[in-house]
């Protein structure tokens, strides 16, 4: 029941003994007489001379997140409010934008403008944020902890809104679909709409769940969309986008990660030429544990070929435990004499490098979108913390060394976002083939830069939060999680050094022959 009785501060001050103990937090009065014995932090916190009968708002927010007060077991301790005063601290409001400076990308910040985003982008952002806050966030927090795959109910709700389809980017696969209840049409949907979706999804503070949430489809289905024969494409795309089946990209191996040419999984044709026989292993395959289809890179007589493999006889998957949650379904896969129709070949035989490199562009761009937004969420956490946390009698923000760290965080996240938006604009104005030839280098460099920036910010954030920054619960739990999982973006889709080198090599290949100092 909501607390409605009003008290004066003088009345509350009278309840200041261990047997009759009230406190004030953010304009609300709490009777903690009985609760103090059950307090996880012990009773001594409540018996400090500045706490009994007093305003404990500052002390509370130096130890706890606001969400603690919203839990039923604590909310029922509220017995009233202070007369003439209102709560200042606002709860997390579903769908609302943050008013913390730099907590939102520039185009969403009040009074700021952007040449890239239209009204349809803003409508989509609002609708997706509400969906993320209402549906994804609670499921993400639950399963990041218990390690179970994202709820099928959530996956089905995404399918009903065609979110799976939109995460594949613009294209013919959107034709005739109603997108997010009609807030954007298939004809106007572009890469900025996809960027909006990816960045909103990144706000769940659950890196493993984020990959478990159909990341396998985001990177495993585009080769089917772009290179499968019509009959195969129609069947598989329909099954995956409707959430009836699941797919993952199976390229990396224990023998070769970023070195695609060094893969050892083989595919050899049967004597009648109708089937591939596939043997080999794949490792660190996102969503592999619960996938029905695998987009597999294989060595063939003609070189490197990509083949769609359906789970069946000879296909075995095992869970790999990494430093983020098993909700991602990270798998080790073995293929033993797996028989696959030749019609499942994606693109030309021996032409798998173009298929995969084209796909890598989109995969890496998606990871840049996600990295930039999750990075920004940490900046917001730090800005809130340094504003409320006191050390040596002053807010942390009063210390120049802390402000310097915050300044570097802001500069990094803003530079990443602006570079990302520039590349996204190029994608909107290039064909798929042009993107493959012109943007592989720039996207590789952006991914290298964005993940290095995120790692720098993770390290600084831990220093700002101190011990809380390495604690899995409480004030710094999102900082700890980010610091522990930030390197995933730095490795998945291509290691930083490899991608940086790719960018420079592509630049050198385009150097004019007459360029001299």
Buried (B, 14 or more C-beta within 10 A) or exposed (E): EEBEEEBEBEBBBEBBEEEEBBBBBBBBBBBBBEBBEEEEEEBEBBEEEEBBBBBBBEBBBBBBBBEBBEEEEBBEBBBBBBEEEEBEBEEEEEBEBBEEEBBBBBBBBEEEEBEBBBEBBBBBBBBBBBBBBEBBBEBBBBBBBEBBBBBEEBBEBBBEBBBBBBBBBBBEBBEEBEBBEEBBEBEEBBBBBBBBBBBBBBBBBBBBBBBBBBBBBBBBBBBBBBBBEEEBBEEBBEBBBBBEBBBBBBBBBEEBBBEBEEBEBBBEBEEEEEBBBBBBBBBBBBBBBBBBBBBBBBBBEEEBBBBBBBBEEBBBBEBBEBEBBBBBBBBBBBBEEBBBEBEBBBBEBEBBBBBBBBBBBBBBBBBBBBBBBBBBBBBBBBBBBBEBBEEEEEBBBEBEEBEEBBEBBBEBBBBBBEBBBEBBBBBEEBEBEEBBBBBBBBBBBBBBBBBBBBBBBBEBBBEBBBEBBEBEEBBBBBBBBBBBBBBBBBBBBBBBEBBBBBBEEBEEEEEEEEEEE
